Amino acid sequence: MSIFLNKDSKVIVQGITGGEGTKHTARMLAAGTNIVGGVNARKAGTTVSHLDAAGNTVELPVFASVAEAMAETGADVSVAFVPPAFTRDAAFEAIDAGIGLLVIITEGVPVKDSAELWAHAQETGNKTRIIGPNCPGIITPGEALAGITPATITGTGPIGLVSKSGTLTYQMMYELRDLGFSTAIGIGGDPIIGTTHIDALAAFEADPDTKAIVMIGEIGGDAEERAAEFIKANVTKPVVGYVAGFTAPEGKTMGHAGAIVSGSAGTAQAKKEALEAAGVKVGKTPTETAELLRQAYAAL
């Protein structure tokens, strides 16, 4: 079992002929992802050559639009490797086509554009789950990767992971490689994102093969505090947490666009206290967090 992505997912790549699209299409294929084509209106009707996980050459068709790609291949997932200036239009195209999952890797998407594409998804019936923007995407180890997460860090297992930070997603996967993961999601750290901590927590709670959950947050905003309230009311599985930013200097803008601290709101300490009040053990470092998860899992 997994959440949102599995071996049966049919994936297309928006921007498949660009530099990043080319590089990561190859890596996703090597991870076992069932990529069925890509989109670039200027190169529609051509194909791109790659090697699949078995080392066989595959010719992937390039389509003029997401709607055409879906009609021809049955695709239900799109990964967008599109420059920031064109991300809004690419996302609207995928949403209008009714794709089930849209993973937006692009960094530097204007907040206004993120707000508009999120609102458009809601207005069109919420048929498209969005992960990102500015994120590493989602991986179900041993089955499929939609994004840029290194697929060789860890294998399949009983742990679910949701993280604001891409780098900390990778580190936690490595720290807990002895246990393995059902699905790991990097949701991104921008002020406006599609899938939230709460969305992932709800899905992991419902997944019978996810036995314990790691949640990684960071300073800024109140997403972790809201997640703590959700955990307290709705999550029965053990959850451990880590909040990046305890050593961030006061008053200095840090990292992700969402890492904006106002007074005591949004600080690492406030988030830690909210999570602990909900019964979530919070580690001071990623390594300590991994050990807390091992202890919680061993106690099941």
C-alpha positions in Angstrom: 0.0 0.0 0.0 1.0 3.6 -0.4 -0.7 7.0 -0.7 -1.3 9.1 -3.9 1.3 7.2 -6.0 2.0 3.5 -6.8 3.3 1.1 -9.4 0.1 1.4 -11.4 0.2 5.2 -11.7 0.7 6.4 -15.3 2.9 9.4 -15.3 3.5 12.1 -17.8 6.2 14.9 -17.6 5.3 18.5 -18.5 8.6 19.9 -19.9 9.9 16.4 -20.8 12.3 17.8 -23.5 13.9 20.5 -21.3 17.1 20.0 -19.3 15.6 19.3 -16.0 12.7 17.3 -17.5 15.2 15.1 -19.4 17.4 14.5 -16.5 14.7 13.6 -14.0 12.6 11.6 -16.5 15.6 9.3 -16.7 15.9 9.1 -12.9 12.2 8.4 -12.5 12.3 5.7 -15.1 15.3 4.1 -13.3 13.2 4.2 -10.1 10.5 2.0 -11.8 8.0 4.8 -12.5 5.6 4.0 -15.3 6.2 7.1 -17.5 4.0 7.0 -20.5 4.9 10.3 -22.3 5.4 14.0 -21.9 4.1 17.4 -23.0 5.7 20.1 -25.0 3.4 21.8 -27.5 6.4 22.9 -29.7 7.7 19.3 -30.1 4.3 17.4 -30.3 4.5 14.3 -32.4 8.1 13.6 -31.6 9.5 11.1 -29.2 12.3 11.1 -26.6 14.5 8.0 -25.9 15.3 6.8 -22.4 16.2 3.6 -20.6 13.7 2.0 -18.3 14.5 0.3 -15.0 15.5 -2.9 -16.8 17.9 -1.1 -19.0 15.7 -1.3 -22.1 15.3 1.6 -24.5 11.9 3.2 -24.4 10.5 5.8 -26.8 8.2 8.2 -25.0 5.8 10.2 -27.1 5.6 13.9 -26.8 2.1 15.4 -26.8 0.8 18.9 -27.5 -1.2 19.1 -24.3 -2.0 17.3 -21.0 -5.5 16.5 -22.3 -4.1 14.8 -25.4 -1.6 12.9 -23.3 -4.3 11.6 -21.0 -6.6 10.6 -23.9 -3.8 8.7 -25.6 -2.1 7.1 -22.6 -4.6 7.1 -19.7 -2.1 9.1 -17.7 -3.3 10.0 -14.2 -0.2 11.8 -12.8 1.8 14.8 -14.2 5.2 16.0 -13.0 5.8 19.6 -14.0 9.4 20.7 -14.8 8.4 24.1 -16.2 10.1 27.5 -15.6 8.5 29.7 -13.0 7.0 32.1 -15.5 5.1 29.3 -17.3 4.2 27.2 -14.2 0.8 28.8 -13.7 -0.3 28.1 -17.3 1.1 24.5 -17.2 -0.8 23.9 -14.0 -4.0 25.3 -15.3 -3.7 23.0 -18.4 -3.2 19.9 -16.1 -6.1 20.9 -13.9 -8.4 21.7 -16.8 -7.6 18.2 -18.2 -8.6 16.6 -14.9 -5.3 14.9 -14.1 -5.6 13.2 -10.7 -2.2 14.2 -9.3 0.0 17.2 -10.3 3.5 17.4 -8.8 5.0 20.9 -9.3 8.8 20.8 -8.7 9.5 24.3 -9.9 11.1 26.7 -7.4 10.4 30.5 -7.6 6.8 30.4 -8.6 5.2 33.7 -7.7 2.9 33.4 -4.7 0.1 35.1 -6.7 0.4 32.3 -9.3 0.4 29.6 -6.7 -2.8 31.1 -5.1 -4.5 31.2 -8.5 -3.7 27.7 -9.5 -4.8 26.3 -6.1 -8.0 28.3 -6.4 -8.6 27.0 -9.9 -8.2 23.5 -8.7 -10.9 24.1 -6.1 -13.2 25.9 -8.5 -13.1 23.0 -11.0 -14.3 20.4 -8.5 -11.0 19.6 -6.7 -10.3 16.7 -9.1 -6.6 17.4 -9.1 -4.4 16.9 -6.1 -1.4 19.3 -6.2 1.9 18.6 -4.5 4.2 21.7 -4.4 5.3 24.0 -5.9 9.0 24.2 -4.8 9.1 20.6 -3.6 10.9 17.3 -4.3 7.7 15.5 -5.0 6.6 12.1 -3.9 8.1 8.6 -3.8 6.7 5.2 -3.0 10.0 3.2 -2.7 10.3 0.2 -5.0 7.2 1.3 -7.0 7.2 4.9 -8.3 8.8 8.3 -8.1 7.2 11.5 -9.2 9.7 14.2 -8.6 13.4 14.5 -7.8 13.9 12.5 -4.6 16.9 10.1 -4.9 15.3 6.7 -5.2 18.2 4.7 -3.8 18.2 6.1 -0.3 15.7 3.7 1.2 13.4 0.8 0.4 9.8 0.0 1.1 8.6 -0.3 4.7 6.0 0.8 7.3 6.9 4.5 7.8 5.1 7.4 6.2 6.9 10.7 5.9 5.7 14.2 5.1 8.1 17.1 5.1 8.3 20.8 4.2 12.0 20.5 3.4 13.4 18.5 0.5 16.9 18.0 2.0 15.4 16.9 5.3 13.1 14.5 3.4 16.2 12.8 2.0 18.0 12.8 5.4 15.1 11.3 7.2 14.7 8.6 4.5 18.4 7.8 5.0 18.2 7.9 8.8 15.3 5.3 8.7 16.5 3.2 5.8 16.6 0.2 8.1 12.8 0.4 8.4 11.8 1.8 5.0 8.9 3.8 3.9 5.4 3.3 2.5 5.4 6.8 0.9 7.5 9.9 1.4 6.2 13.3 0.4 8.0 16.6 0.2 5.2 19.2 0.2 7.4 22.3 -0.2 7.9 25.3 2.0 6.2 28.1 0.0 3.5 30.1 1.7 0.8 28.6 -0.6 1.1 24.9 -1.4 -1.3 22.2 -2.6 -1.1 19.2 -0.4 -0.5 20.0 3.3 0.8 18.2 6.3 -2.8 17.5 7.3 -3.7 16.0 3.9 -0.8 13.6 4.1 -1.4 12.7 7.8 -5.1 11.9 6.9 -3.9 9.6 4.1 -1.3 7.9 6.2 -3.8 7.3 8.9 -6.1 5.6 6.4 -3.3 3.5 4.8 -3.2 0.1 6.5 0.4 -0.5 5.7 1.7 2.7 7.2 2.3 1.9 10.9 4.0 5.1 12.1 4.5 8.7 10.7 7.3 11.2 10.7 6.3 14.8 10.2 9.0 17.5 9.4 8.2 21.1 9.7 10.1 24.4 9.9 9.8 27.9 11.2 7.2 30.2 9.7 3.4 30.1 9.4 1.1 28.0 11.4 0.9 24.7 9.4 2.5 22.7 12.1 0.2 24.0 14.8 -2.8 23.2 12.7 -1.4 19.8 12.0 -1.0 19.2 15.8 -4.7 19.9 16.3 -5.5 17.5 13.5 -3.3 14.8 15.0 -4.8 15.2 18.4 -8.3 14.8 17.0 -7.9 12.3 14.2 -4.6 10.3 14.2 -4.3 7.1 16.1 -0.9 6.0 14.8 2.3 7.1 16.4 3.7 10.4 15.0 7.1 11.9 15.7 8.2 15.3 14.6 11.1 17.5 13.8 11.0 21.3 13.4 13.8 23.0 11.5 14.9 26.4 12.6 15.6 26.3 16.4 19.0 28.1 15.8 17.7 30.6 13.2 18.7 34.2 14.2 15.7 36.3 15.2 14.6 38.8 12.6 16.5 37.2 9.7 14.7 35.9 6.6 15.5 32.2 6.3 15.4 29.7 3.5 11.9 28.9 2.2 9.5 31.7 1.3 7.1 30.3 4.0 9.7 30.7 6.8 8.3 34.0 8.1 8.2 34.4 11.8 6.0 37.0 13.4 6.6 37.5 17.2 6.2 34.2 18.9 4.0 32.8 16.1 5.8 30.5 13.7 8.8 29.9 15.9 10.3 26.4 16.3 9.6 26.4 20.0 5.9 27.3 19.5 5.6 24.5 17.0 7.4 22.0 19.2 5.1 22.8 22.1 2.0 22.5 20.0 3.1 19.1 18.6 4.0 17.8 22.1 0.7 18.9 23.5 -0.9 16.7 20.8 1.2 13.7 21.9 3.9 14.0 19.2 7.4 13.4 20.4 9.7 16.0 18.8 13.4 15.5 18.2 16.1 18.2 18.5 17.9 16.8 15.5 16.9 14.6 12.5 18.9 11.7 14.0 17.2 12.0 17.4 13.8 12.2 15.6 14.6 8.9 13.8 15.5 7.3 17.1 12.2 8.4 18.6 10.4 6.9 15.6 12.2 3.6 16.1 11.2 3.5 19.7 7.5 4.3 18.8 7.5 1.6 16.1 9.1 -1.0 18.4 6.4 -0.3 21.0 3.6 -1.2 18.6 
